Amino acid sequence: MSGPRWSVVIPAFNEARRLPPYLADVIAYFDGRGEPYEVLVVDDGSSDGTADAVTGIARAHPSVRVLRQARNEGKGAAVRRGMLAAGGERRLFADADGATPIVELKRLEAALSAGADIAIGSRARLDPSVSVTARPHRVLAGRIFSWLVGRFAIRGVIDSQCGFKAFTAAAATDLFGRVRTCGFGFDVEVLLLAQAAGYRIVEVGVNWADQPGSKVAVATDGPRMLWEVARARLRMRRRR
C-alpha cells in the first residue's frame, strides 16, 4: 500500500487543553490496527499554543502533522483544508474534544465497506448499542436545527451536525473541493452537495458525550448556521 489507509482530520481552534488526550487515543487506536495512517490537525489560527502542543506530539509520531491557518477562518474552512490535503483511501473528520471516541470509527468503516460513499455519525439515530449524553438545552437546540435542516435542505438525515463523518477519498476530494461554507454550517452544504451528486450517505448511531468547553454558542452560532445553510441552498440553485 503506497499511501495511508485512513486519514483523520481534526480541526482545532484553541484546543491546547482538550486535544492532546484525544490525539493520544487516536494514535493508540491506529497504531494498534497495524496499517498506514495519518492524522492532520488543522490549527485554525489558535492563540493558546495548540499548534505547539501538537508539534511536540508529532515529533514522537511521524504519522501526525499540523497544518496552520494564519488566522481563524472557521471550522468548515479548517476541515476543507485538511480533507483536501489528506492522502488516505478513507478520510474521517473528528472534533478535537473527543466527544465521539475514535473506536466508533469501526461503525462508520462498516458502512463504507458495505458500499456507502459517506458514513456520518449520528446522536439521534436510535440504536440500543450506543449511548448519547448531552445537556438538555443543546439537545433542544440540536433538534430544532435538525428539523429546520430536514424541512428545507437535506432529505433523510436526522443529525447533520455530529462532528464525526467518514468519506471515501473520491467523495472527499469532490465535495470539499466545492464546499464554500467556512463556519459551523459546512456539514449541511457538504451533505447537500453529496445528495445532489448522488453519493450514497449512511447515517450511523455512535456513542457521544457532551464535553465542557464547546466552541458553539447556541444563541449566536445557531442563527449564523441557519444563514449559512440558506446561502448554501442559494448556491445550489445557481449551479443548477
C-alpha positions in Angstrom: 0.0 0.0 0.0 1.6 3.2 -1.1 -0.4 5.7 0.9 -2.3 5.7 4.2 -5.4 3.6 4.6 -7.0 6.2 6.8 -6.6 10.0 7.1 -8.0 11.6 10.2 -8.6 15.4 10.0 -9.1 17.2 13.3 -10.0 20.9 13.1 -8.7 22.8 16.2 -9.2 26.3 17.5 -7.7 27.0 20.9 -7.7 23.3 21.8 -4.3 23.1 23.7 -6.1 21.5 26.7 -8.7 19.2 25.2 -6.9 18.0 22.0 -3.8 16.2 23.4 -5.7 13.4 25.3 -7.9 12.7 22.3 -5.0 12.8 19.9 -3.2 10.2 22.1 -6.3 8.0 21.8 -6.3 8.4 18.0 -2.7 7.5 17.8 -3.0 4.4 20.0 -6.1 3.2 18.1 -4.4 3.4 14.7 -1.1 2.1 15.9 -3.0 -1.0 17.1 -4.5 -1.6 13.7 -1.1 -2.1 12.1 -1.8 -0.2 8.8 -0.6 3.1 7.4 -2.5 6.1 8.6 -2.1 9.9 9.0 -3.6 12.5 11.4 -3.8 16.0 10.1 -4.5 18.6 12.8 -5.6 21.9 11.2 -4.8 24.7 13.7 -7.4 27.4 12.8 -5.5 30.4 14.0 -5.3 29.4 17.6 -3.7 31.8 20.2 -3.3 29.3 23.1 -0.4 27.2 21.8 -2.5 24.4 20.1 0.0 24.1 17.3 3.0 23.9 19.6 1.3 21.2 21.7 0.6 19.1 18.6 4.0 19.7 17.2 5.5 18.2 20.3 3.4 15.1 19.9 4.2 14.9 16.2 8.0 14.7 17.0 7.4 11.3 18.5 4.7 10.2 16.0 5.6 10.9 12.3 2.0 10.0 11.3 0.9 13.3 12.9 1.3 16.6 11.3 0.0 20.2 11.8 -1.5 22.4 9.1 -1.6 26.0 10.3 -4.1 28.7 9.3 -2.7 32.2 9.7 -6.0 33.4 11.1 -9.2 31.9 12.4 -11.3 31.1 9.3 -13.9 28.8 10.8 -14.4 25.1 11.3 -15.6 24.5 7.8 -12.5 26.1 6.3 -10.3 24.0 8.6 -12.0 20.7 7.7 -11.9 21.6 4.0 -8.1 22.2 4.1 -7.4 19.0 5.9 -9.6 16.9 3.7 -8.0 18.2 0.6 -4.5 17.8 2.0 -5.2 14.2 3.1 -4.0 11.2 1.1 -5.9 8.4 2.7 -8.2 5.9 0.9 -10.8 6.8 3.5 -11.0 10.1 5.4 -12.6 10.9 8.7 -13.0 14.3 10.3 -13.5 14.3 14.1 -14.0 17.0 16.7 -11.0 17.9 18.8 -12.9 17.5 22.1 -13.2 13.7 21.6 -17.0 13.7 22.2 -17.1 10.7 19.9 -14.4 8.1 20.9 -12.2 7.2 18.0 -13.1 3.5 18.4 -16.5 4.5 16.9 -14.8 4.6 13.6 -15.5 0.9 13.2 -19.2 1.7 12.9 -18.6 4.1 10.0 -16.0 1.8 8.5 -18.5 -1.0 8.2 -20.9 1.3 6.3 -18.2 2.3 3.9 -17.2 -1.3 3.4 -20.8 -2.1 2.6 -20.8 0.4 -0.2 -21.5 3.8 1.3 -19.6 6.8 -0.1 -20.2 8.8 3.1 -20.9 7.5 6.6 -22.0 10.1 9.2 -22.1 9.6 12.9 -25.4 10.3 14.5 -26.6 11.3 18.0 -30.2 10.9 17.0 -30.3 7.5 15.2 -31.9 5.0 17.5 -29.5 2.2 18.4 -29.6 0.3 21.7 -25.9 -0.3 21.5 -24.9 3.4 21.8 -25.2 6.0 24.5 -25.5 9.7 24.0 -25.0 12.2 26.8 -25.9 15.8 26.2 -27.0 18.9 28.1 -30.8 19.5 27.7 -30.6 22.9 26.1 -28.2 21.6 23.5 -30.4 18.7 22.8 -33.3 21.0 22.2 -31.3 23.4 20.0 -30.0 20.5 18.0 -33.5 19.1 17.4 -34.8 22.4 16.3 -31.8 22.9 13.9 -32.1 19.4 12.6 -35.9 19.9 12.0 -35.3 23.1 10.0 -32.5 21.5 8.0 -34.6 18.4 7.3 -37.6 20.7 6.3 -35.7 23.0 4.0 -32.4 21.4 3.0 -31.3 17.8 3.5 -33.6 14.8 2.9 -33.5 11.8 5.2 -30.7 12.8 7.6 -31.6 13.1 11.3 -28.4 14.6 12.7 -26.4 16.6 10.2 -24.1 18.2 12.8 -22.3 15.4 14.6 -18.6 16.1 14.1 -17.7 12.5 13.1 -18.0 11.8 9.4 -16.2 9.5 7.1 -15.7 9.7 3.3 -14.1 7.7 0.5 -11.2 9.6 -1.0 -13.1 10.3 -4.2 -16.2 11.7 -2.3 -14.0 13.8 0.0 -11.9 15.3 -2.9 -15.0 16.1 -4.9 -17.2 17.5 -2.1 -14.6 19.5 -0.2 -13.3 20.9 -3.4 -16.7 22.5 -3.9 -17.9 23.4 -0.4 -17.7 27.1 0.4 -19.2 27.4 3.9 -16.4 28.3 6.3 -18.4 28.2 9.6 -20.2 25.5 11.6 -22.9 25.1 9.0 -20.5 23.5 6.5 -21.8 20.0 7.3 -25.1 20.9 5.7 -23.5 22.1 2.5 -21.4 19.0 2.2 -24.5 16.8 2.5 -26.5 19.0 0.1 -23.7 18.6 -2.5 -23.5 14.9 -1.8 -27.2 14.3 -2.3 -27.2 16.3 -5.5 -24.3 14.3 -6.8 -26.0 11.0 -6.0 -23.5 9.8 -3.4 -24.7 7.1 -1.0 -25.0 8.5 2.5 -25.5 6.2 5.5 -26.2 7.6 9.0 -24.9 5.5 11.8 -25.6 5.8 15.6 -22.4 6.4 17.6 -21.5 6.8 21.2 -21.2 10.5 22.1 -20.8 12.5 25.2 -21.0 16.3 25.6 -17.7 17.8 26.6 -17.1 21.1 28.5 -15.7 24.0 26.6 -17.7 23.8 23.5 -16.9 26.4 20.8 -20.5 26.5 19.6 -22.6 29.2 21.3 -26.3 28.2 20.8 -27.6 31.8 20.9 -25.2 33.3 18.4 -23.9 30.4 16.3 -27.4 28.9 15.8 -28.7 31.8 13.7 -25.4 32.1 11.9 -25.5 28.5 10.9 -29.1 28.9 9.5 -27.9 31.8 7.4 -25.0 29.7 6.1 -27.5 26.9 5.2 -29.6 29.5 3.3 -26.6 30.7 1.4 -25.6 27.1 0.6 -29.1 26.4 -0.8 -28.9 29.6 -2.9 -25.5 28.5 -4.3 -27.0 25.1 -5.2 -29.9 26.8 -7.1 -27.5 29.0 -9.0 -25.4 25.9 -10.0 -28.5 24.2 -11.4 
